[in-house]
Amino acid sequence: MVLNPNSMKPIYVQISEWLETEILNDNLKADDKIYSQYQLADLLNINPATAAKGLNLLADYQIVYKKRGLGMFVTSEAKSIILEKRKSENLKHLIEDVVKEADYLNVSREELIRLLDEVRKGE
């Protein structure tokens, strides 16, 4: 993973999103142990507190759970939680921007849907 220090997203958010992507790609599965804050700090050359903040963000969303003295593990619901989270946060914001631009350009609903279908089909 390569962190982007110039990104508008904080480093800890980039870490949590990277781990979410690892889960979505089945590189981390339910009940798999994930990196510790110290492993992430060494791997990414960052402060362990920043790594911990990224891991805690995942725990807040119940994507991972803590086993005292053993570390953090992926929950069985992690994939569905991540998908729903990304749909409701990321995708919705993108669609809002597209709809605003379409309204600005006087694009009809039907034309917008046709364009969406074209993009989806790869045309």
C-alpha positions as CSV (number, residue, x, y, z in Angstrom):
1,M,0.0,0.0,0.0
2,V,1.2,3.5,-0.9
3,L,-0.1,6.3,1.3
4,N,-0.7,9.7,-0.3
5,P,0.4,12.4,2.2
6,N,-0.9,15.1,-0.2
7,S,-4.4,13.6,-0.3
8,M,-7.4,15.4,1.3
9,K,-8.0,12.2,3.2
10,P,-6.2,11.8,6.5
11,I,-3.6,9.0,6.6
12,Y,-5.7,7.0,9.1
13,V,-8.7,7.0,6.7
14,Q,-6.5,5.9,3.9
15,I,-5.3,3.0,6.1
16,S,-8.9,1.9,7.0
17,E,-10.0,2.2,3.3
18,W,-7.0,0.1,2.2
19,L,-7.9,-2.6,4.7
20,E,-11.6,-2.4,3.6
21,T,-10.4,-3.0,0.1
22,E,-8.3,-6.0,1.2
23,I,-11.5,-7.4,2.8
24,L,-13.6,-6.8,-0.4
25,N,-10.9,-8.5,-2.5
26,D,-10.9,-11.5,-0.2
27,N,-7.3,-11.0,0.8
28,L,-8.7,-10.8,4.4
29,K,-11.6,-13.1,5.2
30,A,-13.9,-13.5,8.2
31,D,-12.1,-14.2,11.4
32,D,-8.6,-13.5,9.8
33,K,-6.3,-11.6,12.0
34,I,-5.4,-8.2,10.6
35,Y,-2.2,-6.2,11.0
36,S,-1.5,-4.7,14.4
37,Q,-0.9,-1.0,14.8
38,Y,2.8,-1.7,15.1
39,Q,2.9,-3.9,12.0
40,L,1.1,-1.1,10.1
41,A,3.5,1.5,11.5
42,D,6.5,-0.5,10.4
43,L,5.0,-1.4,7.0
44,L,3.9,2.1,6.2
45,N,6.6,4.1,8.1
46,I,4.0,6.0,10.1
47,N,3.3,6.7,13.8
48,P,1.7,3.8,15.6
49,A,-1.0,6.1,16.9
50,T,-2.0,7.0,13.4
51,A,-2.2,3.2,12.5
52,A,-4.3,2.6,15.7
53,K,-6.7,5.4,14.7
54,G,-7.3,3.7,11.3
55,L,-7.8,0.3,13.0
56,N,-10.2,1.9,15.5
57,L,-12.2,3.4,12.7
58,L,-12.8,-0.2,11.4
59,A,-13.8,-1.3,14.9
60,D,-16.2,1.6,15.1
61,Y,-18.0,0.4,12.0
62,Q,-17.9,-3.2,13.4
63,I,-15.7,-4.4,10.4
64,V,-13.2,-5.8,12.9
65,Y,-13.4,-7.0,16.4
66,K,-10.8,-7.1,19.2
67,K,-9.8,-10.1,21.1
68,R,-8.0,-9.0,24.2
69,G,-4.4,-9.9,24.1
70,L,-4.6,-11.4,20.6
71,G,-5.3,-8.6,18.2
72,M,-8.0,-7.6,15.8
73,F,-10.0,-9.9,13.5
74,V,-12.3,-9.5,10.6
75,T,-16.0,-9.8,11.4
76,S,-18.2,-12.2,9.5
77,E,-20.4,-9.2,8.4
78,A,-17.4,-7.1,7.3
79,K,-18.0,-7.4,3.6
80,S,-21.6,-6.4,3.7
81,I,-20.9,-3.6,6.1
82,I,-18.2,-2.2,3.8
83,L,-20.4,-2.5,0.7
84,E,-23.3,-0.7,2.4
85,K,-21.0,2.0,3.9
86,R,-19.4,2.7,0.5
87,K,-22.7,2.8,-1.3
88,S,-24.2,5.2,1.2
89,E,-21.2,7.4,1.6
90,N,-19.1,7.4,-1.5
91,L,-21.5,6.4,-4.3
92,K,-24.3,8.7,-3.1
93,H,-21.9,11.7,-3.0
94,L,-20.7,10.9,-6.5
95,I,-24.3,10.6,-7.8
96,E,-25.3,13.8,-6.1
97,D,-22.4,15.6,-8.0
98,V,-23.5,14.0,-11.3
99,V,-27.1,15.0,-10.8
100,K,-26.1,18.6,-9.9
101,E,-24.0,18.8,-13.1
102,A,-26.8,17.3,-15.2
103,D,-29.3,19.8,-13.8
104,Y,-26.8,22.6,-14.6
105,L,-26.5,21.3,-18.2
106,N,-30.3,20.8,-18.5
107,V,-29.9,17.0,-19.0
108,S,-33.2,15.2,-18.7
109,R,-33.7,12.3,-16.3
110,E,-34.1,10.0,-19.3
111,E,-30.9,11.2,-20.9
112,L,-29.0,10.9,-17.7
113,I,-30.2,7.3,-17.3
114,R,-29.2,6.6,-20.9
115,L,-25.7,7.9,-20.2
116,L,-25.4,5.8,-17.1
117,D,-26.5,2.7,-19.1
118,E,-23.9,3.5,-21.7
119,V,-21.1,3.9,-19.2
120,R,-22.1,0.7,-17.5
121,K,-22.0,-1.2,-20.8
122,G,-18.6,0.3,-21.5
123,E,-19.7,2.3,-24.6
